[in-house]
Amino acid sequence: MSLAYDCGDFKVVTMKYSESSSAEHYILMKEHFVRSKCQEKPPDKTLFIVGVPPFVTEELFSGMFSQFGTVKAVFFHSEPNPGLPLMNVSKFFVDYPEVKEYKVAYVVFENARSVEKVLSIDADEKLILLGEEETSPFGLHRWCKEYNRKLINPADIKDEIDNYMEEYDKKVEEEEMRLKEITAEPDEEGWITVTKKGRNPGFARKESVHKNIMKKEKLKVKKKQLLNFYRFQIKESKMNQLVQLREKFEEDKKKIEQMKKSRTFKPF
Amino acid sequence: MKNMLESKGSTFTVEELEEKKNGKKRKLEDGVSTVSKKIKNKGKVVKPPTAEEIVSLKEADILFQSRLFKLQVDEMLSELKPKKSVKRYIPSWLENFKKTLMNLPDQEEAISLDDTKWVEDLNITLPFKRKKEVEKGTFKFMKPVDVCTIGSYDLLCPLGPMFSLDIAVVMPKKFLQKIDNLNQRYHLKRVLYLCYIASKLQDNDLISSEVKFSFSSMSGDITKPLLTFRPSGKLSTFIEIKLFPVPEMHSFIFKRFIPLKNNVRAEWWGAEIEGLQATQYYNASILEDLVLTENHNFKKSFFEKNQHLREAFILMRVWLKQRELSQGLGSFNSHITAMVLVYLMKIGKINKHMNCYQIIRHIWMYLADTDWTSDGPTLCSIEDNDMPTKDIFHLHYDVVFIDTSGFFNIASRLNKYLYLKVKEEAAAAMKHLDNYEINNFKVLFMTKMPFLQQYDTVICLKDIAAIQNVVKQKGDPIRIMDSCGNPVPEFIRLVTDVLERGMGHRISSIGFQTSPDNNWELNSEPSPFVPILIGLMHNHETALSLIDKGPQSNEAGAEDFREFWGDKCDLRRFKDGTVCESVVWGDAESTVEYRRGIVNKIVSYLLNTKLDLKCPIIPSEPFQAIIGCKSDGSNFEREEECRKVHLAFEDLARQLRDLPDLPLQVVSVHCISPVYRFTDPFPPEKPAFHKIIAPLVDDTVKGRLFPDDGNFSYRLQYISPIDLVLQLSVTQKWPNDINAGKRLIAAFNIAISAALKKKCNLSFQLTTDYIVVNKDGYLFRLFLGYSKEIGLLKLKITELGVKQYTDTPESLELEKKFINLPKITGALYGLSEKYSSYSPATCLAKRWFSCQLMDDSHFPTILIELLMASLYLTPQPYTVSLTVFPMFLRFLNLISTTDWAVVPVIVNLNNLLSKEEIIEIEEVFSKERSNYPTLFLATPYDKGGSIWSRVAPTLPVLIRLAKLAATSLQILQMNILKRNPKNIICSIFQPPMSGYDAIIKLDKKLQYRTEETFQRDLSRIPFGRKSDRNPVLPILEFNPVDLYVKDLRNNYSDFALFFYDPHGGVEIGILFKPDFLKRIDFKVTSVNGRKPLLGNDNLIILDPNVEGILEGFKILGEGVVESVNLKNKLI
């Protein structure tokens, strides 16, 4: 069977890791097009690629595609996403983990023409990921760097933390102010939003609290009933006991059946 | 109509039942009535209970241990019944067989007993050599007087679908001469009688021609063999026939065989023995045959009428057989068992209204409470002046149980130690019955208890020549004569005596086992009962003590003690001021590892000096050695290392709690590393100083770093960190945001590390997540946590704005690390302090797992520790052993036989779970099995039983492990008794590399942990042993291979599974997921790792791009991977 060059609206492109490698990887690409627009991913200048192997980095991709025109940015997502990936702002803290495994990529070019160029390459042409002069960014090399990165100098990081916390405190304060305002003022139709702030705070809106309240209600109802007052009630309770006995018996039987299935009762 | 009835299940009413009978009638009015019934049945219709139903429902609850127990007993009994078809054939076969024997013609001329040439002509080897005849005796075959079935078949309770059928052949009185009781003449005639019958039966149609005739011994007595063969036809696979020749009643006078009589003359035997010594065992062996049928008929009269008695008999035998107590030399055989039942029936302890559960309970109670060694029971109810008194019996036999005739001791062959073991087990059984924490049915009847797993120390003796030599040199000539020259009973007596004397208070009991194989072919020598296994049960308090304290020097017994120990013995002054004879086995600085070997040392010493037995095989010995051994052959003292870490930790924890001027005080410090629990096979080492420290960069603030260009291919010492979790005093001020919390933690890290440096002058390294502190050369990693964090990770806000808390992978990680693990660590630490073998046994198990390439991500190591702990907390049917070997075997057995789908593992650490809680956990488990992971393991800290096993192990991993464990166990048990077990041990710790789809070979230089492997061929660069005085902290927890596998798993876990040995493995086994290897239809979401192909009708299909994936593996491991080999053709 031969390689399929077009899969739906995708174009299949063969990629090799380096000139000398014999294995081939297949990536599917098309022009990026979605309804919700994002400034950093202009539809006509962006190439959407699926099936990107784990060993592809931003640098490697922009290097590989630079033969078609200047690459402005490369974004990776684990699933197609019209927005921007969450970026780590800090040099020290990893708030958002790196995208691992197979992924999708958005390659943004300077010119719309580059996208066309990429999509019109020959079916037999193979793209080479790692240029001849480049060295592999993986393996020991990477682990050593990673190790170095993790260790920090307290002096470097102190200011960053202080700034972040200051900003955070401000945000929290603002949020609190907002809630207070809502609580104090009725809206256009005269409703007042109940929050945890203010003079009459509402109960916490947690699932567990809800459940507790419902349980209490049920108990209240139960308390009001007499259970062994009428004859039919006594009779019923006896009957229930019998049913329970039988049910338990059946249950045990089932258990035995299950045990029989897994290991017969052969002691030797 | 039938369907309708079925759909309603079992609750149809009585009315309906009647109608069902008259089904035909109903057909006419079917249409109307079914409709009305249907409506009625919508409500609950409860069938009125019959009296029987109520009784049967309640009986199980009241009279049995539990309903489930009864059902299980019923189920097992039905499994053990012989097949109906087999049962049908037996009577007619027996009839024919009896006819054949009864029609044998009498021999015409008598042959002298000296002339056994005719036997040799038949190609039969006599099982025992008899000394030359003094008085003339003759053999003349006469046809049997009677042929009848005896044994369990005749009692209507054979054991198992395959069983042996015992047939007694009654030899006529005339056949025996008056003085045949003397000098083994009876025994010889008996064997000759069998040989003659064997020769006549050889080509009979009734007997299977495929299986040869053989002799077998009853309870290890070779002088009285039984003729064993299989019937022809369908029966041959199911039953085995055993022929018991017995003399006609009153062939001899019973009085001749009372215990104090002599029936073997010393002159004839050829030993220098003065006077006529009592030959009680010889006497009993003839008496046994004389009273066999009488006793059997007596038993039968009880068994015939009572179904429950028969059931209890079967249960009893199953129980004994699982404990390996009912077979071999000196065993508690089924004849004794049946007699006990009859005895209890006779004295009224059990009656005919009892069910089998009640009966067996009474038997156990009886066995546990009585002592047959000092006051044995008797079945005889007649008074006779000739009868020996009970005292005479006790004088001549260790164990006494007198039969119906009053002359024969049923327990004459029963060994004292075996009897005591049965007693012990019976007492234990009573306890098991009332224990709610265990599955008592399984414990009592379904678990096989191999000898090697029962005893703490097992000694294996198999050289028959040496055994004979010992008996010749040291044995008692009277006893040898009495046992007709069979050396084994006397040998066992000698060894057990020496061991009991020499081990003294160190052991609590002794057991032994002879080879269970006791069949031999007619033309070969009888099996010599080797190997003989001697088991020692240690006394937990004293087994490891360094000194054996004897009597005071001026006391009686001091002389004996001195004589026994010879120059090993010393006079020593003890703390209490006494001066005692004593034997010293180690000095005050002896390590735990050394102390564990003391018992073996004493055993070797005793056997060597007292019995001249050189190098006995002690299978557990090499296991103790390998735990503290590295691949380069060097030894380390693991537990001592752990203790040192403990000391450093205690000190650091105190320093941390005392830190001043912190915004929040450190309230508690817990260690969560296995080294704290003593379960780290390789406790963290201090960094060693060595010269080729390579182009590392020393940064005074950050610590030691790799060079920036990343060119680094040197071997480093692998240093594992010790993880601590810190709790700060409680405050409400932690932020409600994960990322803000992270910054705050980092800020705290900075503050704490600075304070540590200032106050305690400890060097440290810092990351955003943790602090690394160097304390006494050990590297501790400090993690800070705040309780809000877990809640924040769990939090989800629904569309309605309601807060919902659900577990996420991240929150679970934290919960494990900060809440669960510290508690478990504490509990397991306690366990390892209480049971000194917990720590080494767990390490051995861990290494076994890693050698099977099952690392933490396939089978979390904490689960190994907890499973091992479960063997200590609920060791039933065994007791906890303080040696490594039996615990390891039990562990392998647990892994190989447990059906995780139906068995919940409940590890009741510190006994924190109450009975109700345990029952509740079990109930919830069985009701909602599918909601829980494949391996359910609950602890008091995690009643849901899933926190540790949620992700791994998976079912395929468990299945593979079960197979591997079963194989390992088999290899061990088959070969461990051979002389050089070291190679075998290595073979079970050798990773099996077959069966993987692909294998990645790694650069050995970049595996920093090679010294932890079992493979010897990996050379290692030795590091100097000086500790590193450089204030800059070394590279911590850095092993390229580990990092590589982590990368692989992070990136390719959808496609393949990766197997490697974290302790120094240099190969990675790869298994592709079956889903990946399938060819599938095109879908944009599934193009990952696949190749789109143009198929038929222009349909696009996706083929797995195996080559591409493998290249990916190689790329990620740049510099580490040597080669990636695809093993077998995949598609």
Interface residues (C-beta under 8 A of the other chain):
Chain A: M1 S2 L3 A4 C7 G8 F10 V12 Y17 S21 S22 A23 E24 H25 Y26 L28 V50 G51 P53 P54 F55 F92 F93 V94 D95 K100 E101 Y102 S136 F138 G139 L140 H141 R142 W143 C144 K145 Y147 N148 K150 L151 I152 N153 P154 A155 I157 K158 I161 Y164 M165 Y168 V172 A204 R205 K206 E207 S208 H210 M239 L242 V243 L245 R246 K248 F249 D252 K253 K255 I256 Q258 M259 K260 S262 R263 T264 F265 K266 P267 F268
Chain B: K44 V46 P49 L57 K58 A60 R67 L68 L71 Q72 E75 M76 S78 E79 L80 G160 V318 K321 Q322 F445 M446 K448 D699 V701 K702 G703 L705 F706 P707 D708 G710 N711 F712 S713 P735 N736 D737 N739 A740 K742 R743 L744 A746 A747 I750 S753 A754 Q765 L766 T767 T768 G801 V802 K803 Q804 Y805 D899 A901 V902 S926 L1006 I1035 F1038 P1040 L1043 Y1044 N1050 N1051 Y1052 S1053 D1054 F1082 V1084 V1087 N1088 G1089 R1090 K1091 P1092 L1093 L1094 G1095 I1100 I1101 D1103 N1105 E1107 G1108 L1110 E1111 G1112 I1115 L1116 G1117 E1118 G1119 V1120 V1121
